[in-house]
Structures are given as structure tokens and as C-alpha cells.
């Protein structure tokens, strides 16, 4: 931390994050405090976070948006740097943030940063996965997490600046891990579509998945990333198919809408 500059709190939510936790916590060591909100890890995540100097609290899981607003509220300082447990602030981004605060609080209410994902041994810089900009540094007095159960984001009252350094992202240990996450997230997305009364038709099955593939692989140049780029595009198409197939199945079985899904006001994708 640097004396004299406005303090920054690093905020993370965790659940069984031991694989990537050390890198995440080490990358925010320049912050004035690190607060971790865990939702019931069984792999030693809380004790590892405490050993790294973080303050660890517990909160039962109620969704990404709620957890991230809750951990921000636990922080001592108003400027929040929010990262996921499978992310790490790159050295260039850390220096950029420190320089930004060197002469006092910036006028902007929040700052977006590019996120660079490493997947199947390769940094994916096309296929729609980069720059994947999002506001992660924000003044909690003028900002908050909004959105639904999957697509949460920071919304601020005021201007948003743009940082250049990368936030590194390591979301999947293996391809199988990716498929497990895909299954969970497409279920949530399908429940939201079902709660909104979406009637799934043949066009959703026949047109949407291949169009998603073409968009990722051709238009967004996933083909430049070799096999990982192809897998990115194919898995995107699969996600689209599963989301609509699951929504169709929920409607077919006359499953009552999930209350949490019914309350989801995130944009439909």
C-alpha cells in the first residue's frame, strides 16, 4: 500500500476456490485490505485466505449480485476493487491503479478494465473473449452490483474511466470443468427464460446455435486461436443449444417458474 493515497479495498467472493486463490490474493496485495466472503467452502479456502492476510467472513449463497454487494458492504474503504477468485490483477494493471490514486481520488465513479482469459493453455485474444471489459474498480458510494443470477455487473452513478492493463482470468482447470460450469449456468439461464414465458421454437434450436458458432469462430476471429479457439466457438454454440433445450423441457413438463428466476431482470441473451 502507498501512504497518502485514498485507500482501496480488494473484495472477493469464494466457494472452493483453492486452485486459483493464492494467485488472486497475491495480485491484490497492493490494496489496503483484502476482504473475502465465503459461502461454505470445504477445500480449505477460508483458512488459506486468512493465512494470506485476508479478512474472511461467511454468508450463505444467494446469488452473485447479492454476494458481491455484501462483500463490498463489509469493506472498510469506499473504493472497491472487485475480482473473482479465478482472476488476478496483472502487474501492469496494479501499477496503473496505484498511479491513478497517487494524487487523490479520481473524478470517475468507476473504472473498467480488460479481462484476458487463459483457456486450454492459450491466452484467448479473439472469439469475443477479449477485451471483455467490465467495471471492477468503483466507488461504492456511487456504485453497486446489479443484474440477474448469471449476468451481474457494476452500475455506477457517474462517468466511467478505462484502464489498459489486463485482469487475468483462469476459469477452468480442465475441459471437463468447463462443461460442468456450462451445465450449471445454462440451467440458470433456462429457468430465467422459462419464468419469462419464453416459448422455444424450432428456430431457437436450428438457427441460434450455428449462428453463435459463426459469430465466435468467424466474425470474432476465433479461428486465429487454433484448437482452443474452435473449442470456444463450439462450446458457445453448445451453451446456446442447452439453454433453449432446457427452457423447452421446463415448459414441456409444466414446471412452475422458480421465484428467483422470475425476479431476474438481467438482459436476455
C-alpha positions, 0 to 999 in steps of 0.5 A: 500500500502507498501512504497518502493515497485514498485507500482501496479495498480488494473484495472477493467472493469464494466457494472452493476456490483453492486452485486459483486463490493464492494467485488472486490474493497475491495480485491484490496485495497492493490494496489496503485490505483484502476482504473475502466472503465465503459461502461454505467452502470445504477445500480449505479456502477460508483458512488459506485466505486468512493465512494470506492476510485476508479478512474472511467472513461467511454468508450463505449463497444467494446469488452473485449480485447479492454476494458481491454487494455484501462483500463490498458492504463489509469493506472498510474503504469506499473504493472497491476493487472487485475480482473473482477468485479465478482472476488476478490483477496483472502487474501492469494493471496494479501499477496503473491503479496505484498511479491513478490514486497517487494524487487523490481520488479520481473524478470517475465513479468507476473504472473498467478494465480488460479481462484476458482469459487463459483457456486450454493453455492459450491466452484467448485474444479473439472469439469475443473473449477479449477485451471483455471489459467490465467495471471492477474498480468503483466507488461504492458510494456511487456504485453497486452490483446489479443484474440477474443470477448469471449476468451481474455487473457494476452500475455506477452513478457517474462517468466511467474511466478505462484502464489498459492493463489486463485482469487475468482470468483462469476459469477452468482447470480442465475441459471437463470443468468447463462443461460442468460450469456450462451445465450449471449456468445454462440451467440458470439461464433456462429457468430465467427464460422459462419464468419469462414465458419464453416459448422455444421454437424450432428456430431457437434450436436450428438457427441460434446455435450455428449462428453463435458458432459463426459469430465466435469462430468467424466474425470474432476471429476465433479461428486465429486461436487454433484448437482452443479457439474452435473449442470456444466457438463450439462450446458457445454454440453448445451453451446456446443449444442447452439453454433453449433445450432446457427452457423447452423441457421446463415448459414441456413438463409444466414446471412452475417458474422458480421465484428467483428466476422470475425476479431476474431482470438481467438482459436476455441473451 
